[in-house]
Amino acid sequence: MKKISTLALASLLISTVACAQAPVFTTVNSSGKDIFAGVKLESKGMEPETYLLQVSSEALTSSKVSLPTELSHREVVALFPADKNRLVVMSQRTVEQGDRPQFHSYNPEKKEWKKLAEVDCVSFAKVKVEKKTLTLSCLETNAKGEEVESKKQVAFRDLILTQPGEVTLPMAKVEKDSVRAELLGDTFEWKELKVGQDKKEKVFRP
């Protein structure tokens, strides 16, 4: 193996850092107890690195939640609160043509992840949330080359979703009881997360 000079190594490190963009938020929601936000860090020519930022709604302190290996390069596109303060994490590989969205549950108390399902729906924007199901409004191209909408449903057996209703993605704002959270910045390029509890308020960066 050839030795690399200190100058060459420093130059390589600088180039690598220069290619990496600042991390941005992708979505936000409340588990009922804490605020969670998806984060991605992109580098040119590389798969994005992703994780969750967890903010305590009482102390307004943050911590990083690493995703399981199979999700580490998938973008967190939506978060849905469930019973027992659990969270349903919806992820998708968004580079090139994208792939099937996957759904995992996350238990913050036990720090446990579990894969729930995936659905054949590459392009979507609206989601109907019910207690045991999510229904995606999928945009597809038919044989005539026309864009049509179809419904794809994902059912969950072992958990109950706690925020039923119609959701339009991306989710950039949430309000639960006295807690509120909002992503700040340009759409899909949110660089700050503002969280408020009663009269307290704090801004977080990924």
C-alpha positions, 0 to 999 in steps of 0.5 A: 500500500502506498503511503499518503503524504500529510498534505494529500490526506488533508486535501482529501479530507477537505474535499470530502467535507466540501462535498457534504451538504448541511444536514436538513430536516425532512418531517416532524411529528409528536409521539404523544410524549416527545417531538421527533424529526427526520434528518438527512445528510447528503454527500455528492455521489453518496447515499444520504445518511439519516437519523431521528432527532428526539426532543423532550417536550418537557425539558426541551433537550435533544438527542440523536436516535440512530436508525437500524442498518437497513434504514440508515440510507433511507429518507424518513418521509413521515412519522405517525404517533401510535399507542404506548408512545410508539412511533410509526416511521415511514421511509423511502429510498428517494434517489433516482426513481425511489422504491417502495415505502417501508414502515417500521415501529419505534419504541422510545422507552425500549429503543426497539425497532420492528419492521411492519410492512411495505407498500407498492406506491412510489409516488404519493402526497396524501395519506388517510390515517385510521386506527389500524390502517394507513391509506396512501393516494398513489400517483401512477401512469397507466397504459395510455401514459396518463397519470391516475390516482389509486389507493393503497392500504397498509394494515397494522395488527399490533399497534393503534395509530393515535392521530386519525385524519387526512395528512398531506405530506410533507409534514412540517408542523405539529401541535399536541396539547400544549406542545408545538413544533415547526420546521423552519426554512425552505420546503425540503431544506428545513435547517431548524426545528422550533419547539414550544411548551407553554411559554418556553420555546427553543430552536434546534438544528440537526 
